[in-house]
Amino acid sequence: MSLPDAIAWGLLTALFIETGWAPNATLAKLVDPTLTYLLPILIGYTGGRIVNGTRGGAIGAITTMGVIVGADITMFLGAMVMGPFAAWLLKQVDKLLEGRVHSGFEMLVDNFEVGILGMILAIIGHLGVEPIVTALMGWMAAGVGFLVHHGLLPLASLLVEPAKVLFLNNAVNHGILTPLGTQEAHTTGRSILFMVESNPGPGLGLLLAYQFFGSRQIRQSAPGAIIIHLFGGIHEIFFPYVLMKPKTIFATIAGGMSGLAVGVALHAGLVAPASPGSIIAWFLMCQPGHYLAMIADVLVATAVSFIVAMLLVRTDRDKDDAAAEAAGQTSTAASEAEAPLTNISKVVIACDAGMGSSVMVASAMKKRLSQYGVEVAHTAVDQIPADASLILAQEGLVDRARRRIPHARVIPFTNYMNDPAFDRVEAEVRAARGGTTPADEELPQSPTASTNTRVATSVLPRGAIRLGQRAASKEEAITMAGQVLIDEGAADDVYVKGMLAREHEISTYMGEGIAIPHGVNEVRDHISKATLGFLHGTGTRAPSSFRSRRLATSTSTSWRPWQESCPIPKPPDSFARHHRPTRSSTFSVLSRHNHRITERHTL
């Protein structure tokens, strides 16, 4: 189950149930089936896919049905167990059958293997696992009920808050609290259990204390962290602040306990999980008549956490400033002693779930590294792709990242906002390019017209310029562009199929008359040489009609073609300085991966 799945169900619940914002008996029928069937199946599928790809996801979904059917409770926990287990078992059976299947029977065996094994595990899940999970959830619910009825639920913060900063927040929330809260909400209409882990108050109070009483270095990053934490719901952003001064965990524990105490006293609760833990999500998942109790919970948690954190932080301010200065000098010396980052083609930002904090860091690093031709991606630490050459991970996740991809270099960071590790990565990538960015590179001094013409015609043959072209669809336009590469001997029809395959995966049309179609990675071997091509469209606003301003040749070893276009309106400054616009056209570009632009020519 992903965050969008939980949000969709939560909004359906908040809006259309009898006590919702806009009660609707017809639309409310969507709530129970989504909760009972869809969400557990998605959990089983996701867990299986993580373990064994698409086939693991398929058998995980099949197996999950065994624990869902006939169960009296929502089987989140059963899906969490059966989905990954089924995928793991399938992987073991695959190993046993490897090399034993006759040629031509692979697809038959693969399909029947998933179907038969999935059936068996579904039966086992229905007859064996479902009763065990039901009993376990009953015991856990009874324990939570005891705490609630005796006013002891605030004690849960003693375990929840430390678990959060150890990056077990998703396991605690979605593995324990959400299933129990869902059961309670199904009966009573709302549950305070949804407010235990997701409360933004404890983290907000801690960050405010650092903002007003922390060291100079911390005060620079705290404001941004406050906004991201409170409104973005990314609680991981405050975890490093606790880890750098572990005693501040008492502040978040005190804040969590106080907020829960107020929530219990005022009968607070949410109708569905607030995921992510944003104050916006809290308002969305709160019934209109319970806003006051919800706000009181957050405010009290924030105030108590702030007061305790203030007492713990401000006494160390001077010492922290001196330590930060010394650490900066040590870090600089250490970074100079380490081997530089070279041959970096892909940087992966890894976090626990691959959704919150990693997305935020990846967005910032994309702005820094895209100009150097470096790909930046975000993912869960247990799903880091094998082609990652550099991994950025929060300190607590470094060991997991190294176990996942042993050959990759892992650089730890502590601060999600302005960690020195981010500056170092950018600086060393820049140094690996000779200290320049593509925009900083200057044109060759006083090139002769004959040199320009000779180089340009070698890359852009006359036959690659095609005017007055018309295409009925984007597929036809991409095929026509690929045909230019084929006719000039730059690629073959397999690569063109790869261009179409890429378009089916994700559109390369960027809007504003810009498209960058290119082939999937699997067809890069079908590229022969560097070639530029221009296709001119007539009487149409199809994505095949664009204006170009520059051509660039590259000098590295790994070639791949793509299409690149730049529209006349609002050209990049670097183009306007050096190039004269041509007539409306698109161009197919055969360029190099990890490229360094060495020459530019004007048509």
Secondary structure, 3 states (H helix, E strand, C coil): CCHHHHHHHHHHHHHHCCCCCCCCCCHHHHHHHHHHHHHHHHHHHHHHHHHHHHHHHHHHHHHHHHHHCCCCCCCHHHHHHHHHHHHHHHHHHHHHHCCCCCCCCHHHHHHHHHHHHHHHHHHHHHHHHHHHHHHHHHHHHHHHHHHHHCCCHHHHHHHHHHHHHHHHHHHHHHHHHHHHHHHHHHHHCCEHHHHCCCCCHHHHHHHHHHHHHCCHHHHHHHHHHHHHHHHHCCHHHHHHHHHCCHHHHHHHHHHHHHHHHHHHHCCCCECCCCCCCCHHHHHHCCCHHHHHHHHHHHHHHHHHHHHHHHHHHHHHHHHHHHHHHHHHHHHHHHHHHCCCCCCCCEEEEEECCCCCHHHHHHHHHHHHHHHHCCEEEEEEHHHCCCCCCEEEEEHHHHHHHHHHCCCCEEEEECCCCCCHHHHHHHHHHHHHCCCCCCCCCCCCCCCCHHHHHHHHHHHCCHHHEEEEECCCCHHHHHHHHHHHHHHCCCECHHHHHHHHHHHHHCCCEEECCEECCECCHHHHHHECCCCEEEEEECCCCCCCCCECCCEEEECCCCEEEEEECCCCCCCCHHHHHHCCCCCECEEEEEEECCCCEEEEECC
